């Protein structure tokens, strides 16, 4: 069996033999599979210099794409057999596309290059592969607010997610340090809010600064392109507009959004350091209307069912000091500031539901009462997700102790940014998204899982690559494959399969962390990091 990642459900080798894709090879795409046919021509055609022309009839084609409604939507069956044809069947268009990712891996690392390599042959051994994902939500969150990632780099990451059969791209577009999406009704969000004068270099405890102004944003046409590119790869883009905390970039652009009766918001700039900012949106009708207008434009750009509203790390000191906020608490008959945040979140839960969408937020939205219909991204460990699932709310598991990929990969001094917990490739491979505390019925509320990529200490694509890979490959297997209990997982076999996968990543130009440790150019001596206090060095 080829060293496939993620591991498929079942592989059955056939009698010895192989199908060769050559200049005469053709592709037939049944209705609903056209996107995958285009992708095959673009990816495999470029890698091997093959036209992969369309065939008028399936029985004449070398590669035959079809649908079978008896399969689950994302399931596929790949038959490579003595009739000298490749039969790729999916339960839906997405299933066909995921099968094409397996087909690419079967062709070797050369299939991941952008131009033909001398003497490379497209050869597929006879076999049958049957496969289907464990979870429907298999995602990665990318923070482009702390460090902006240009559009083409975002498109590249969508290709990398697709290659690992991940189907959700959680797009963290706003934070204290930058607003990254054009809102035509409120142009100062990007005119002012997308740029900061400098950036902290390293962890917030560092005394080093990069004095080059940092910024950028995506136009609405950029967003449409990103969403369309993702859609063609069967990836859903879930936008995040963070409220009511993590909002200083917005307040710097429109000071009236802040608690003007407590702080001089006109003096606030886009934040230039990391951590939890004390400024929070004012709980006024004007702020609600402003963000409704923001979300109206966001909904027009993103067709996803879910819209993420953040809701995390919202310090309430200003609300406690604000006569306006206290009057709102009294007017609404609320107990405290936690319930005021719950009121804020519930407003947008109702607003989104009226437009056929669903709200999802970080697990702090549980504080003060969870909005009806809301789903939870459980990041502060499993506790929030367990509480939400037991209350009948849907959950995406992304605990920081397990799948925060900004955390260091080793306890040694050569890591470029020694922050957080040590989370090795094996640690991620042994992550289990469904906690044992949940009953079978409650576990059905676990929609799936995602890895989170916060970019405070990742200033460019190379640094993101280093932190994300190879751990994203282990995460992808956890999200896709039906693995045994964590202690019973065969990490040695996975590590052996990774040998071939590293060659694929090399062909794709991914600047991953090598198994032996960072290369000299990946180290950054002298840039201060900070492990989580009290965490053992190798937990």
C-alpha positions, 0 to 999 in steps of 0.5 A: 500500500502506498503511504497514504495520509490520511489513512483510508478505511480499506485498501485491497491490493489486486493481482499484479499490474498497473495502469499507466497515464500517458499522453493518450490518457483521457478523463470522463467526468459524469455530471457533478464531477466536473470540478474534479476533472478540471483539478486533475488536468491542472494538478496532474497535467502540470506535474506529468506534462499530460493533456488528460483530454476529455473523453466523450464516453466513460467506457473510452476514458482512462480515468472515469469520474462518477457519482453513486448515491449509495455512498455518503456525500464525502465517501469515495471508492477508487478502483484501479484494475485490469481493464486499464482504467481508473474508476473514481466514484464518490457519494457526492462531488466532494467525495470524488474530489477527496478520492482525487487527492488519494489518486495524486498520492498514489502517483508519488511525490512527483505528482505534487510538482508544478512541472514535469520531472525528467523520467517521472512516470504516472503509474497506478498499481491495481487496487481498490480503496474505499474511504470516508471521513470520520467528521464532517468538520475538518478544519484549520483556523488561520489568523491573518489579523496579527500578521497579514497573509497576502491573497496568493498565500491564502490560496496556497493554504487552501491547496494544502488543506485540500491535499490533506482532505480538510474541508473548513477554512476558518478565516480570522479576519479581525482583531485588535492588531488589524482589520483585514476585510473591506467593508464598503459602508465603513471604509475607515475599517481598512483605511485606518484599521488595517495598519499598525505602526510597528509590531512586537517581535516575539512574545509580548514579554519580549523587548524587541520591536519591528518598527516597519509598519504592518498591514494589508487587507482583502478587497471584496473581490479578493474575498470572492476569489478566495471563496470561489477557489475554496469552493472548487476544492470543496472547502467551506470558508467560515469568516470570523468578525470578532465581537465584543472584545478583540476590537481595538482596530475597529475602535481606532477607525470609529472611536464611537464604537468604544466606551467613550464615557470611560476612555478617550477612544479617539486616542486609540490606535491599532494595537501593536502588541499581543495579549488581551486588550482592555478595550471592548465594544460599547453595548449600545444600539449604535454599535449593534447597527454598525456591526449589523451593517458589517455582517450584511456585507460579510454574508453577501461574500461568504455563503457558509452556514456558520458565521463566527463572531469570536466572543473570546477574551472580552474583558469587562472592566470598562463595562463595569465603569461605564454608566452607559453599560450599567444603564443597559444592564439595568434596562434589560434586567440583567444580573451582571456584565457576563449576562450583558455579553450574553445579550450582545451575542444573543442579538447576533444569534437571532439576527443571523438566524433570521437570515438563514445562518448560524452563529458559532463562537469561542467557548466564552459565549457560554458565559451568562447563558448560551444563545439558542442555536449557537455552536461552540468552538471549544478552545480552553480545553474540553470543558466548554465543548462538553458543557455545550454538547451536554446542553444540546449545542453543536461543538467544534473541538479545538483545545489549545492544549492539543491543537494550537499550532503556534505552540512549540514543537519541542522543548529544546532551545533551537525552536524559533519561538518557545511558547505554549505547550510542547506539542510534538507530531506524536502529541497531535496524532494522539489527540482525540476530538470526542471526550469520553465524558460524552454519551453517544447521543451527546457525542453527535453534537461534536461536528468535528475538529480544527487546528488553530494557527494564531500568528502573533509570532508568525510574521510570514508564510515561511514561519506559518509553514514551520509551525503548521507542518508536519503537525497538520498531517497528523491532525488531518488523519485524526480528523479523517480516519477512524483511529483507535483510542489515543494510547492504541494508535500506531504512531510508528507506522504513521511516522513511517508513512510520513517519510513519503509525505515529507517528499510530497511537502518538499515538492509543494515547497512547504517549509516544514519542521524537519523530524531532526529539528529546525534547520539553521535558517529556521532558528531565531536565537534571542527572540523571547518566548514564554512557555505556559506557566506551570506546564511541564516541559513535555506535556 
